[in-house]
Amino acid sequence: MARGRSFKVDVTVKGEGVVAGDLALHIEEATAERRTELRAGSREKAGENVVTWVYELADDTWDALRELHRSRSMIERRDTAGKNATEVELLGAERGREAHHESAAL
């Protein structure tokens, strides 16, 4: 079994430090233009020990996340004691939409 050195990852998301550690990991949503800037910066001396992970959030993903949040908020608000039959049915339908939006977001 090979042994390696253990280290903590220093995570930065959108310029904000999230977790302190030894190895710098920057996560950023980036357009094609911004990815080009980040790639150029990674080739400079200051960026040689930084791992940068970029992504571009698709409109469909953003829409699914927004709808997932709406469903979860509605369920949280309406899932109370003393519901009548119609409210139970509507809550069940909302849970179905929640599952659909979660699947789409993933």
N, C-alpha and C positions, 0 to 999 in steps of 0.2 A: 504494500500500500504506500503510495507516494504521499508525502506530507508537504503541505504548502504553508505559506505565511498567512495568518489570519489578519484581516483588516476590516474596519468599518467604512461604509460608504457615506460620503458627505453629499447629501441630496439637496439640490436647488431646483425649485420648480418656478418657472416664469420669473426668475430673478430673486426669488425669496427663499432663504435657507429653511429647510424643513427638518433635516437630520444632520447633526455634526458627525464628522468622521475623517478617515485618512485619505480616501480616494474620492476625488471630486466627480460627481455625476450631475450634469445639468440637463433638465428636461424642459423642453420648450415647444409650444405650438408655433409653427413657422410656415410662412408662405414660401414659395419657390425662391423669391428674392432674398428673404431672410436666411434660408438654408444656404444660399451662396455666400452670404456674409459670414455665417457661422463656420462654414467649411474653410473659408480664407483665414479666419481667426484661429482655427484649430491647427493651422500649419505654422503659426507663429510660435516663438519660444514660450510665451506666456500660456499658450494653450496645449503644450505638449503632454501635460499630466492631467488633463481634464477630458472626461468622456462626456460627449454631448449627444443626447437622444432627442431628435426632433420628430414631430408628427404634424400632420395637417388634419384637422377635424372636418370631416365631410358634413355637408348640410343635412343629409339624412340622419347621420349620427347625432348631430346637435338637436334636431327635431325630436328624435326618439328619446334623448335624455330629458328634454324639456317636458315631453308628455309623460315620461316615467315619473318625474318629480311631481307633476300635477296629480297623477293618479295616487301616488303615495300620500300626498298632502290631503287629498279628498278622503282616502281611506282612514288616515289618522284622525281627521276631523269628525268623520261620521261613524266610526267603529266604537260606539258607546253602548252601554246597557239600555235596555228598554226599547229596542228597535221593533217596529212593526214588520209584518211580512213583506210589504213593498220595499221598505228600507233594506231588509236583509237581501232581497233579490237584487236591488240596485247595487248594493255593496259587493255582492258576488260578481256581478257584471264588471264592476270597476276593478276587482281583483284580476279578472280575465284580461282586461285592457292593460293593467300593470304588468302582467306576465308577458304579454305581447310586446310592449314597449321595452321591457328589460331585454328580451331576446333580440329585438332589433338593434338596441344600443350595443349589445355585446358583439 
